[in-house]
Amino acid sequence: MNQHPHDYALSLGPCPNHEYDLVELREGSLEAGRAGAVQHHMAQCSRCRAYALALGELAAAPADTLPRPALSPNFDASLRERI
């Protein structure tokens, strides 16, 4: 079976010492100096690039596919009452 290189790299997962950095980079919470180092690493590492791409796809998927719940007309008033 021929596997796309991206799929193979993703199946290996990210480099263990960059996994949390990649998540924080995606969230925008990684310290600027560390973010630059991680981006430099990703430019050379197909495993971490594939993982970062998958994180982006994963983050976008639920928002694009899940239905939005319908709130009752008195939701705001009911919430204020409970707070």
C-alpha positions in Angstrom: 0.0 0.0 0.0 1.4 3.4 -1.0 1.1 5.9 1.8 1.4 9.6 1.3 4.6 11.0 3.0 2.4 13.4 5.0 0.3 10.4 6.3 3.5 8.5 7.2 5.0 11.4 9.0 1.8 12.0 10.9 1.6 8.4 11.9 5.0 8.7 13.6 3.8 11.7 15.7 5.8 14.8 16.5 9.3 14.7 17.9 8.7 14.0 21.7 10.5 17.2 22.8 8.3 19.4 20.5 4.8 18.0 21.0 3.7 20.5 23.7 5.5 23.3 21.9 3.5 22.6 18.8 0.2 22.7 20.7 1.1 26.0 22.4 2.3 27.4 19.0 -1.1 26.5 17.5 -2.9 28.2 20.5 -0.7 31.3 20.3 0.6 30.9 23.8 4.2 29.9 23.1 6.8 32.4 24.1 8.1 34.3 21.1 11.7 33.1 21.3 10.7 29.5 21.6 8.1 29.9 18.9 10.9 31.0 16.5 12.9 27.9 17.4 10.0 25.6 16.9 9.1 27.2 13.5 12.7 26.7 12.5 12.6 23.1 13.6 9.3 22.5 11.7 10.9 23.8 8.5 13.3 20.9 8.7 11.1 18.2 10.3 8.3 16.5 8.3 6.9 14.8 11.4 6.4 18.0 13.3 5.0 19.8 10.2 2.5 17.0 9.7 1.5 17.2 13.3 1.1 21.0 13.3 -1.0 20.7 10.1 -3.2 18.0 11.7 -3.7 20.2 14.8 -4.9 23.0 12.6 -7.3 20.7 10.8 -8.5 19.2 14.1 -9.2 22.6 15.6 -11.2 23.7 12.5 -13.2 20.5 12.1 -15.6 20.7 15.0 -16.5 24.4 14.4 -17.2 23.6 10.8 -19.2 20.4 11.2 -21.1 20.5 14.5 -24.6 22.0 14.6 -25.0 25.0 16.8 -27.5 24.5 19.6 -30.6 26.5 19.5 -31.1 28.5 22.7 -34.4 29.2 24.2 -35.8 32.8 23.8 -35.4 33.3 27.6 -31.9 31.9 27.9 -30.2 35.1 28.7 -32.7 36.0 31.4 -32.6 32.6 32.9 -28.8 32.6 33.0 -28.7 36.0 34.7 -31.2 34.7 37.3 -28.9 31.8 38.1 -25.7 33.9 38.4 
